[in-house]
């Protein structure tokens, strides 16, 4: 197939591009390098050194013999994405091209607006381009389990059957997002659902859990093919962050009670899930939802597992939760559809955790300790801080 990967220079987009290319698909990569500019803004870099996209692609083509086409531009630029789709003529589009950090979206008004404009407008441009150029293109969109929040009922896969006053209907599962980033994903889901209904598009929304890990079969072939590994408080996911803290001898910092529970999955399973969605496409007019995770853990459980895997003794500290989230909650989410399609999960193991800690030790000189502790608080805005400062004068 001809598959276009949007955000193909990113943490998940790059290894997905290599994986699909190695499977024999014709792959095109779209990126605007915005994720790399966030590193400059935050003053922190990937733990593992990563090469520029052009060098990555050249190395891949040298090693594998497979070509990857590259397109540099922004989805919020509608003429650009129209041009790319017309030129590449994809049969499927994998959409990773969004600002993906909840803390980043909560820094202040500007970051919230940037997140929603980048994510929502970019996806809306994409939907129009597909509808006007080739409605048969299957859109595989990376969503997030964070769209659901933590309701006091079991979470279904996208839709729920409701009985109300003697009548039944199947409706989109209620959304309770926890940040302006997660809200942008909810807006995406609504827009995609509407576009499928009115234009007959086919879309799969992959509501992904928290991803951990850094290495895949393809990225391990050469250092130039490595994908990024974020450990900081803004872009680093919890398990990756814990492993780096253990590697550099810092306490594992748990936000709040530690009883917050989330779905998790190995980076290798992300690639497999995308492949399964592509090989088993949605029908015209259908927007289906797969909950993409393999296991659930509380934050405290993750910290205990990392502490057990670490070669040296590490402390576990409980700190104030910078987020507004339920500390104690019910969490049981369905995730059978990908398993039914043949997903064979890589479950979290002590050997993998030790490997991640060793990765942190190997690149410990690149760790910025000041970037690990949270600085973004949901209840505080920069305008409030400024007002407080002025009042104190």
C-alpha positions as a Markdown table, in Angstrom:
| # | Residue | x | y | z |
|---|---|---|---|---|
| 1 | Unk | 0.0 | 0.0 | 0.0 |
| 2 | Unk | 0.9 | 3.7 | -0.2 |
| 3 | Unk | 0.9 | 5.0 | 3.3 |
| 4 | Unk | 1.4 | 8.6 | 4.4 |
| 5 | Unk | 2.7 | 9.1 | 7.9 |
| 6 | Unk | 2.0 | 12.6 | 9.3 |
| 7 | Unk | 4.4 | 13.6 | 12.1 |
| 8 | Unk | 6.8 | 11.0 | 10.8 |
| 9 | Unk | 9.8 | 12.6 | 12.5 |
| 10 | Unk | 8.4 | 12.2 | 16.0 |
| 11 | Unk | 8.7 | 9.7 | 18.8 |
| 12 | Unk | 6.1 | 7.3 | 17.4 |
| 13 | Unk | 5.9 | 8.6 | 13.8 |
| 14 | Unk | 9.5 | 7.8 | 12.9 |
| 15 | Unk | 9.5 | 4.1 | 14.1 |
| 16 | Unk | 6.1 | 3.6 | 12.6 |
| 17 | Unk | 7.4 | 4.8 | 9.2 |
| 18 | Unk | 10.4 | 2.4 | 9.4 |
| 19 | Unk | 8.1 | -0.5 | 10.4 |
| 20 | Unk | 5.7 | 0.0 | 7.6 |
| 21 | Unk | 8.5 | 0.5 | 5.1 |
| 22 | Unk | 10.2 | -2.7 | 6.2 |
| 23 | Unk | 6.8 | -4.5 | 5.7 |
| 24 | Unk | 7.0 | -3.5 | 2.0 |
| 25 | Unk | 4.7 | -0.5 | 1.9 |
| 26 | Unk | 5.5 | 2.7 | 0.0 |
| 27 | Unk | 5.9 | 5.2 | 2.8 |
| 28 | Unk | 5.8 | 9.0 | 2.7 |
| 29 | Unk | 6.7 | 11.1 | 5.8 |
| 30 | Unk | 5.3 | 14.6 | 6.5 |
| 31 | Unk | 6.7 | 16.8 | 9.3 |
| 32 | Unk | 7.3 | 20.4 | 10.1 |
| 33 | Unk | 9.9 | 19.8 | 12.8 |
| 34 | Unk | 7.7 | 21.5 | 15.4 |
| 35 | Unk | 8.5 | 18.9 | 18.0 |
| 36 | Unk | 12.2 | 19.8 | 17.7 |
| 37 | Unk | 11.5 | 23.5 | 18.3 |
| 38 | Unk | 9.8 | 22.6 | 21.6 |
| 39 | Unk | 13.1 | 21.2 | 22.8 |
| 40 | Unk | 14.7 | 24.6 | 22.1 |
| 41 | Unk | 11.9 | 26.3 | 24.0 |
| 42 | Unk | 12.0 | 24.0 | 27.0 |
| 43 | Unk | 15.7 | 23.8 | 27.2 |
| 44 | Unk | 15.8 | 20.0 | 27.2 |
| 45 | Unk | 16.7 | 17.5 | 24.5 |
| 46 | Unk | 16.0 | 13.9 | 23.8 |
| 47 | Unk | 17.9 | 11.6 | 26.2 |
| 48 | Unk | 19.0 | 9.6 | 23.2 |
| 49 | Unk | 20.7 | 11.6 | 20.4 |
| 50 | Unk | 18.5 | 11.7 | 17.2 |
| 51 | Unk | 19.6 | 12.7 | 13.7 |
| 52 | Unk | 17.9 | 15.1 | 11.4 |
| 53 | Unk | 15.1 | 13.6 | 9.3 |
| 54 | Unk | 17.1 | 13.7 | 6.0 |
| 55 | Unk | 20.0 | 11.8 | 7.5 |
| 56 | Unk | 17.6 | 9.3 | 9.1 |
| 57 | Unk | 15.9 | 8.6 | 5.8 |
| 58 | Unk | 19.2 | 8.3 | 3.9 |
| 59 | Unk | 20.5 | 5.8 | 6.4 |
| 60 | Unk | 17.3 | 3.8 | 6.2 |
| 61 | Unk | 17.4 | 3.6 | 2.5 |
| 62 | Unk | 21.1 | 2.6 | 2.6 |
| 63 | Unk | 20.4 | -0.2 | 5.1 |
| 64 | Unk | 17.1 | -1.5 | 3.9 |
| 65 | Unk | 17.0 | -0.7 | 0.2 |
| 66 | Unk | 13.5 | 0.8 | 0.7 |
| 67 | Unk | 12.7 | 4.4 | -0.2 |
| 68 | Unk | 10.9 | 6.9 | 2.0 |
| 69 | Unk | 9.5 | 10.1 | 0.5 |
| 70 | Unk | 9.7 | 13.2 | 2.6 |
| 71 | Unk | 7.4 | 16.3 | 2.6 |
| 72 | Unk | 8.3 | 19.2 | 4.9 |
| 73 | Unk | 5.4 | 21.4 | 5.8 |
| 74 | Unk | 2.5 | 22.2 | 8.2 |
| 75 | Unk | -1.0 | 20.7 | 8.3 |
| 76 | Unk | -2.4 | 24.1 | 9.3 |
| 77 | Unk | -1.3 | 25.2 | 5.8 |
| 78 | Unk | -4.2 | 23.8 | 3.7 |
| 79 | Unk | -2.6 | 24.2 | 0.3 |
| 80 | Unk | 0.4 | 22.2 | 1.5 |
| 81 | Unk | -1.5 | 19.1 | 2.6 |
| 82 | Unk | -3.7 | 19.2 | -0.5 |
| 83 | Unk | -0.5 | 19.2 | -2.6 |
| 84 | Unk | 1.1 | 16.3 | -0.7 |
| 85 | Unk | -2.0 | 14.1 | -1.0 |
| 86 | Unk | -2.4 | 14.8 | -4.7 |
| 87 | Unk | 1.3 | 14.1 | -5.3 |
| 88 | Unk | 1.7 | 11.0 | -3.1 |
| 89 | Unk | -1.8 | 9.5 | -3.7 |
| 90 | Unk | -1.9 | 7.5 | -0.4 |
| 91 | Unk | -4.4 | 4.7 | 0.3 |
| 92 | Unk | -4.0 | 5.2 | 4.0 |
| 93 | Unk | -2.9 | 8.1 | 6.2 |
| 94 | Unk | -1.5 | 7.7 | 9.7 |
| 95 | Unk | -1.9 | 10.9 | 11.6 |
| 96 | Unk | 0.6 | 11.5 | 14.4 |
| 97 | Unk | 1.1 | 15.2 | 13.6 |
| 98 | Unk | -0.1 | 16.9 | 16.7 |
| 99 | Unk | 1.2 | 18.7 | 19.8 |
| 100 | Unk | 1.0 | 15.8 | 22.2 |
| 101 | Unk | 1.8 | 17.1 | 25.7 |
| 102 | Unk | -0.9 | 17.9 | 28.3 |
| 103 | Unk | 1.5 | 20.0 | 30.5 |
| 104 | Unk | 2.7 | 22.0 | 27.4 |
| 105 | Unk | -0.9 | 22.9 | 26.7 |
| 106 | Unk | -1.4 | 24.1 | 30.2 |
| 107 | Unk | 1.6 | 26.5 | 30.5 |
| 108 | Unk | -0.5 | 29.5 | 29.6 |
| 109 | Unk | -3.1 | 31.0 | 27.2 |
| 110 | Unk | -0.6 | 31.0 | 24.3 |
| 111 | Unk | 0.3 | 27.4 | 24.6 |
| 112 | Unk | -3.3 | 26.3 | 25.0 |
| 113 | Unk | -4.3 | 28.3 | 21.9 |
| 114 | Unk | -1.3 | 26.9 | 20.0 |
| 115 | Unk | -2.2 | 23.4 | 20.9 |
| 116 | Unk | -5.8 | 23.6 | 19.8 |
| 117 | Unk | -5.1 | 25.5 | 16.6 |
| 118 | Unk | -2.3 | 23.2 | 15.6 |
| 119 | Unk | -4.2 | 20.0 | 16.4 |
| 120 | Unk | -7.8 | 20.9 | 15.5 |
| 121 | Unk | -7.2 | 23.1 | 12.4 |
| 122 | Unk | -4.5 | 20.7 | 11.1 |
| 123 | Unk | -6.9 | 17.7 | 11.4 |
| 124 | Unk | -9.8 | 19.7 | 9.9 |
| 125 | Unk | -7.6 | 20.7 | 6.9 |
| 126 | Unk | -6.7 | 17.0 | 6.5 |
| 127 | Unk | -10.4 | 15.9 | 6.5 |
| 128 | Unk | -11.3 | 18.4 | 3.8 |
| 129 | Unk | -8.3 | 17.3 | 1.7 |
| 130 | Unk | -9.3 | 13.7 | 1.9 |
| 131 | Unk | -12.9 | 14.4 | 1.1 |
| 132 | Unk | -12.1 | 16.6 | -1.9 |
| 133 | Unk | -9.2 | 14.6 | -3.3 |
| 134 | Unk | -9.9 | 10.9 | -2.5 |
| 135 | Unk | -12.6 | 9.9 | 0.0 |
| 136 | Unk | -11.5 | 6.3 | -0.2 |
| 137 | Unk | -8.3 | 7.1 | 1.8 |
| 138 | Unk | -8.5 | 5.3 | 5.2 |
| 139 | Unk | -7.5 | 7.7 | 8.0 |
| 140 | Unk | -5.8 | 6.2 | 11.0 |
| 141 | Unk | -5.8 | 8.9 | 13.7 |
| 142 | Unk | -3.9 | 8.7 | 16.9 |
| 143 | Unk | -6.2 | 9.6 | 19.7 |
| 144 | Unk | -5.8 | 9.2 | 23.4 |
| 145 | Unk | -7.4 | 7.3 | 26.3 |
| 146 | Unk | -7.2 | 10.7 | 28.1 |
| 147 | Unk | -10.3 | 11.7 | 26.1 |
| 148 | Unk | -12.4 | 9.6 | 28.4 |
| 149 | Unk | -11.1 | 10.9 | 31.7 |
| 150 | Unk | -11.9 | 8.7 | 34.7 |
| 151 | Unk | -15.7 | 8.1 | 34.8 |
| 152 | Unk | -17.2 | 6.1 | 37.6 |
| 153 | Unk | -18.4 | 3.5 | 35.0 |
| 154 | Unk | -16.5 | 1.1 | 32.8 |
| 155 | Unk | -15.0 | 2.7 | 29.6 |
| 156 | Unk | -16.2 | 1.2 | 26.3 |
| 157 | Unk | -14.4 | 1.4 | 23.0 |
| 158 | Unk | -15.6 | 4.7 | 21.6 |
| 159 | Unk | -19.4 | 4.1 | 21.9 |
| 160 | Unk | -21.9 | 3.1 | 24.6 |
| 161 | Unk | -25.5 | 1.8 | 24.4 |
| 162 | Unk | -27.8 | 4.0 | 26.4 |
| 163 | Unk | -31.3 | 3.3 | 27.6 |
| 164 | Unk | -33.1 | 6.5 | 28.6 |
| 165 | Unk | -36.8 | 6.8 | 29.3 |
| 166 | Unk | -37.6 | 3.6 | 27.5 |
| 167 | Unk | -35.6 | 4.3 | 24.4 |
| 168 | Unk | -32.2 | 2.9 | 23.3 |
| 169 | Unk | -29.4 | 4.4 | 21.2 |
| 170 | Unk | -25.7 | 3.8 | 20.7 |
| 171 | Unk | -23.8 | 7.1 | 21.3 |
| 172 | Unk | -20.2 | 8.3 | 21.5 |
| 173 | Unk | -18.9 | 7.5 | 25.0 |
| 174 | Unk | -19.0 | 10.7 | 27.2 |
| 175 | Unk | -15.7 | 12.6 | 27.2 |
| 176 | Unk | -14.1 | 14.1 | 30.3 |
| 177 | Unk | -10.7 | 15.4 | 29.1 |
| 178 | Unk | -8.1 | 16.6 | 31.6 |
| 179 | Unk | -6.2 | 19.3 | 29.8 |
| 180 | Unk | -6.5 | 21.6 | 26.8 |
| 181 | Unk | -4.4 | 19.0 | 24.9 |
| 182 | Unk | -6.9 | 16.3 | 25.6 |
| 183 | Unk | -9.7 | 18.6 | 24.7 |
| 184 | Unk | -8.1 | 19.1 | 21.3 |
| 185 | Unk | -8.2 | 15.4 | 20.8 |
| 186 | Unk | -11.9 | 15.3 | 21.7 |
| 187 | Unk | -12.6 | 18.1 | 19.2 |
| 188 | Unk | -10.7 | 16.0 | 16.6 |
| 189 | Unk | -12.8 | 13.0 | 17.3 |
| 190 | Unk | -16.0 | 14.9 | 16.9 |
| 191 | Unk | -14.8 | 16.5 | 13.7 |
| 192 | Unk | -13.7 | 13.1 | 12.3 |
| 193 | Unk | -17.0 | 11.5 | 13.3 |
| 194 | Unk | -19.0 | 14.3 | 11.6 |
| 195 | Unk | -16.8 | 14.1 | 8.4 |
| 196 | Unk | -17.4 | 10.3 | 8.1 |
| 197 | Unk | -21.1 | 10.8 | 8.5 |
| 198 | Unk | -21.5 | 13.6 | 5.9 |
| 199 | Unk | -18.8 | 12.7 | 3.4 |
| 200 | Unk | -18.6 | 8.9 | 3.7 |
| 201 | Unk | -15.0 | 8.9 | 4.9 |
| 202 | Unk | -13.4 | 5.9 | 6.6 |
| 203 | Unk | -11.5 | 6.5 | 9.8 |
| 204 | Unk | -10.1 | 4.6 | 12.7 |
| 205 | Unk | -9.5 | 6.5 | 16.0 |
| 206 | Unk | -6.8 | 4.8 | 18.0 |
| 207 | Unk | -7.3 | 5.9 | 21.6 |
| 208 | Unk | -3.8 | 5.2 | 22.8 |
| 209 | Unk | -2.7 | 4.7 | 26.4 |
| 210 | Unk | 0.7 | 5.9 | 27.8 |
| 211 | Unk | 3.6 | 4.6 | 25.7 |
| 212 | Unk | 6.9 | 3.4 | 27.1 |
| 213 | Unk | 10.1 | 2.3 | 25.5 |
| 214 | Unk | 12.5 | 3.6 | 22.9 |
| 215 | Unk | 13.7 | 0.7 | 20.7 |
| 216 | Unk | 12.1 | -1.2 | 17.9 |
| 217 | Unk | 13.6 | -3.8 | 15.5 |
| 218 | Unk | 14.1 | -1.1 | 12.9 |
| 219 | Unk | 15.5 | 1.6 | 15.1 |
| 220 | Unk | 18.0 | -0.8 | 16.5 |
| 221 | Unk | 19.6 | -1.4 | 13.1 |
| 222 | Unk | 21.8 | 1.8 | 13.4 |
| 223 | Unk | 22.3 | 4.7 | 15.8 |
| 224 | Unk | 21.2 | 7.1 | 13.1 |
| 225 | Unk | 17.7 | 5.4 | 13.1 |
| 226 | Unk | 17.1 | 6.0 | 16.9 |
| 227 | Unk | 13.8 | 7.6 | 17.9 |
| 228 | Unk | 13.6 | 10.2 | 20.6 |
| 229 | Unk | 13.2 | 9.5 | 24.3 |
| 230 | Unk | 11.7 | 12.1 | 26.5 |
| 231 | Unk | 12.1 | 12.1 | 30.3 |
| 232 | Unk | 11.3 | 15.7 | 31.3 |
| 233 | Unk | 8.1 | 16.8 | 33.2 |
| 234 | Unk | 6.5 | 18.4 | 30.1 |
| 235 | Unk | 7.0 | 15.7 | 27.3 |
| 236 | Unk | 8.3 | 12.7 | 29.2 |
| 237 | Unk | 5.7 | 10.0 | 30.0 |
| 238 | Unk | 5.6 | 8.6 | 33.5 |
| 239 | Unk | 7.4 | 5.3 | 33.1 |
| 240 | Unk | 10.2 | 6.7 | 30.9 |
| 241 | Unk | 10.7 | 9.5 | 33.5 |
| 242 | Unk | 10.9 | 7.1 | 36.4 |
| 243 | Unk | 13.5 | 5.0 | 34.6 |
| 244 | Unk | 15.7 | 8.1 | 34.0 |
| 245 | Unk | 15.3 | 9.2 | 37.6 |
| 246 | Unk | 16.4 | 5.8 | 38.7 |
| 247 | Unk | 19.4 | 5.9 | 36.4 |
| 248 | Unk | 20.7 | 9.2 | 37.7 |
| 249 | Unk | 20.1 | 8.5 | 41.3 |
| 250 | Unk | 17.1 | 10.8 | 41.8 |
| 251 | Unk | 13.9 | 9.9 | 43.7 |
| 252 | Unk | 11.0 | 8.7 | 41.7 |
| 253 | Unk | 8.5 | 11.5 | 42.0 |
| 254 | Unk | 4.9 | 10.5 | 42.3 |
| 255 | Unk | 2.2 | 13.2 | 41.8 |
| 256 | Unk | -0.4 | 13.2 | 44.5 |
| 257 | Unk | -1.6 | 9.9 | 45.9 |
| 258 | Unk | -0.1 | 7.7 | 43.2 |
| 259 | Unk | -3.4 | 5.8 | 42.8 |
| 260 | Unk | -4.2 | 7.4 | 39.5 |
| 261 | Unk | -4.5 | 4.5 | 37.0 |
| 262 | Unk | -3.9 | 4.6 | 33.3 |
| 263 | Unk | -3.6 | 2.2 | 30.3 |
| 264 | Unk | -0.1 | 1.5 | 29.1 |
| 265 | Unk | 1.6 | -0.1 | 26.1 |
| 266 | Unk | 5.0 | -0.9 | 24.7 |
| 267 | Unk | 6.2 | 1.2 | 21.7 |
| 268 | Unk | 6.4 | -1.9 | 19.6 |
| 269 | Unk | 2.7 | -2.5 | 20.2 |
| 270 | Unk | 1.9 | 0.9 | 18.9 |
| 271 | Unk | 3.4 | -0.1 | 15.5 |
| 272 | Unk | 1.5 | -3.3 | 15.5 |
| 273 | Unk | -1.8 | -1.6 | 16.3 |
| 274 | Unk | -1.3 | 0.9 | 13.5 |
| 275 | Unk | -0.5 | -2.0 | 11.1 |
| 276 | Unk | -3.6 | -3.9 | 12.2 |
| 277 | Unk | -5.8 | -0.9 | 11.7 |
| 278 | Unk | -4.4 | -0.4 | 8.2 |
| 279 | Unk | -4.8 | -4.0 | 7.2 |
| 280 | Unk | -8.4 | -4.1 | 8.4 |
| 281 | Unk | -9.8 | -0.7 | 7.4 |
| 282 | Unk | -13.0 | 0.9 | 8.5 |
| 283 | Unk | -15.9 | 1.0 | 6.1 |
| 284 | Unk | -17.0 | 4.1 | 4.1 |
| 285 | Unk | -19.0 | 6.3 | 6.5 |
| 286 | Unk | -17.6 | 4.6 | 9.6 |
| 287 | Unk | -15.6 | 6.2 | 12.3 |
| 288 | Unk | -14.6 | 3.3 | 14.6 |
| 289 | Unk | -12.6 | 3.5 | 17.8 |
| 290 | Unk | -10.0 | 1.1 | 19.2 |
| 291 | Unk | -8.8 | 1.5 | 22.7 |
| 292 | Unk | -5.0 | 1.0 | 22.2 |
| 293 | Unk | -3.4 | -0.2 | 25.4 |
| 294 | Unk | -2.4 | -3.6 | 26.8 |
| 295 | Unk | -2.2 | -3.2 | 30.6 |
| 296 | Unk | -3.3 | -0.9 | 33.3 |
| 297 | Unk | -1.2 | 0.3 | 36.2 |
| 298 | Unk | -1.4 | 2.9 | 39.0 |
| 299 | Unk | 1.5 | 5.4 | 39.2 |
| 300 | Unk | 2.5 | 3.9 | 42.5 |
| 301 | Unk | 2.6 | 0.4 | 40.9 |
| 302 | Unk | 4.9 | 1.7 | 38.1 |
| 303 | Unk | 7.2 | 3.4 | 40.6 |
| 304 | Unk | 7.5 | 0.1 | 42.6 |
| 305 | Unk | 8.3 | -1.8 | 39.5 |
| 306 | Unk | 11.0 | 0.6 | 38.4 |
| 307 | Unk | 12.5 | 0.6 | 41.9 |
| 308 | Unk | 12.7 | -3.2 | 41.8 |
| 309 | Unk | 14.4 | -3.2 | 38.4 |
| 310 | Unk | 16.9 | -0.5 | 39.3 |
| 311 | Unk | 20.4 | -1.8 | 40.0 |
| 312 | Unk | 20.8 | 0.6 | 42.9 |
| 313 | Unk | 18.4 | 1.5 | 45.7 |
| 314 | Unk | 16.1 | 4.4 | 44.8 |
| 315 | Unk | 13.8 | 6.5 | 46.9 |
| 316 | Unk | 10.1 | 7.1 | 46.0 |
| 317 | Unk | 8.9 | 10.6 | 46.9 |
| 318 | Unk | 5.2 | 11.8 | 46.9 |
| 319 | Unk | 4.9 | 15.4 | 45.8 |
| 320 | Unk | 2.0 | 17.8 | 45.2 |
| 321 | Unk | 0.0 | 16.9 | 42.1 |
| 322 | Unk | 0.4 | 19.8 | 39.6 |
| 323 | Unk | -2.6 | 18.5 | 37.7 |
| 324 | Unk | -6.3 | 18.6 | 38.4 |
| 325 | Unk | -7.3 | 15.0 | 38.4 |
| 326 | Unk | -9.0 | 12.4 | 40.6 |
| 327 | Unk | -6.6 | 10.8 | 43.0 |
| 328 | Unk | -8.9 | 7.9 | 43.7 |
| 329 | Unk | -11.1 | 6.6 | 40.9 |
| 330 | Unk | -12.6 | 3.6 | 39.1 |
| 331 | Unk | -10.7 | 2.5 | 36.0 |
| 332 | Unk | -11.7 | -0.4 | 33.8 |
| 333 | Unk | -11.5 | 0.1 | 30.1 |
| 334 | Unk | -12.4 | -2.3 | 27.3 |
| 335 | Unk | -9.6 | -3.0 | 24.9 |
| 336 | Unk | -10.6 | -6.1 | 22.9 |
| 337 | Unk | -10.9 | -5.0 | 19.3 |
| 338 | Unk | -7.2 | -4.9 | 18.5 |
| 339 | Unk | -6.7 | -8.2 | 20.3 |
| 340 | Unk | -9.5 | -9.7 | 18.2 |
| 341 | Unk | -7.6 | -8.5 | 15.1 |
| 342 | Unk | -4.5 | -10.4 | 16.3 |
| 343 | Unk | -2.4 | -8.1 | 18.5 |
| 344 | Unk | 0.2 | -10.1 | 20.4 |
| 345 | Unk | 1.1 | -7.7 | 23.2 |
| 346 | Unk | 4.6 | -7.1 | 24.7 |
| 347 | Unk | 3.7 | -6.9 | 28.4 |
| 348 | Unk | 5.7 | -4.9 | 30.8 |
| 349 | Unk | 8.7 | -6.9 | 32.2 |
| 350 | Unk | 11.5 | -6.4 | 34.6 |
| 351 | Unk | 14.0 | -7.1 | 31.8 |
| 352 | Unk | 12.6 | -4.2 | 29.7 |
| 353 | Unk | 12.6 | -1.8 | 32.7 |
| 354 | Unk | 16.3 | -2.7 | 33.5 |
| 355 | Unk | 17.0 | -2.0 | 29.8 |
| 356 | Unk | 15.4 | 1.4 | 30.1 |
| 357 | Unk | 17.3 | 2.2 | 33.3 |
| 358 | Unk | 20.6 | 1.2 | 31.6 |
| 359 | Unk | 19.6 | 3.5 | 28.7 |
| 360 | Unk | 19.3 | 6.3 | 31.2 |
| 361 | Unk | 22.7 | 5.4 | 32.7 |
| 362 | Unk | 24.3 | 5.3 | 29.2 |
| 363 | Unk | 23.2 | 8.8 | 28.4 |
| 364 | Unk | 23.2 | 10.3 | 31.9 |
| 365 | Unk | 25.5 | 13.1 | 30.7 |
| 366 | Unk | 22.6 | 14.4 | 28.6 |
| 367 | Unk | 20.1 | 14.5 | 31.5 |
| 368 | Unk | 19.0 | 17.9 | 32.7 |
| 369 | Unk | 17.9 | 17.3 | 36.3 |
| 370 | Unk | 16.1 | 20.6 | 36.5 |
| 371 | Unk | 13.7 | 19.5 | 33.7 |
| 372 | Unk | 12.4 | 16.5 | 35.6 |
| 373 | Unk | 10.4 | 18.1 | 38.3 |
| 374 | Unk | 7.0 | 19.6 | 37.3 |
| 375 | Unk | 6.8 | 23.4 | 36.8 |
| 376 | Unk | 3.4 | 23.6 | 35.0 |
| 377 | Unk | 0.4 | 23.7 | 37.4 |
| 378 | Unk | -3.1 | 23.4 | 36.1 |
| 379 | Unk | -4.6 | 25.8 | 38.7 |
| 380 | Unk | -2.0 | 28.6 | 38.0 |
| 381 | Unk | -1.7 | 30.7 | 34.9 |
| 382 | Unk | 1.0 | 33.2 | 34.1 |
| 383 | Unk | -1.5 | 36.0 | 34.3 |
| 384 | Unk | -2.4 | 35.0 | 37.8 |
| 385 | Unk | 1.3 | 34.9 | 38.7 |
| 386 | Unk | 1.8 | 38.4 | 37.2 |
| 387 | Unk | -1.2 | 39.7 | 39.1 |
| 388 | Unk | 0.1 | 38.2 | 42.3 |
| 389 | Unk | 3.5 | 39.8 | 41.7 |
| 390 | Unk | 2.1 | 43.2 | 41.1 |
| 391 | Unk | -0.1 | 43.0 | 44.2 |
| 392 | Unk | 3.0 | 42.2 | 46.3 |
| 393 | Unk | 4.8 | 45.4 | 45.2 |
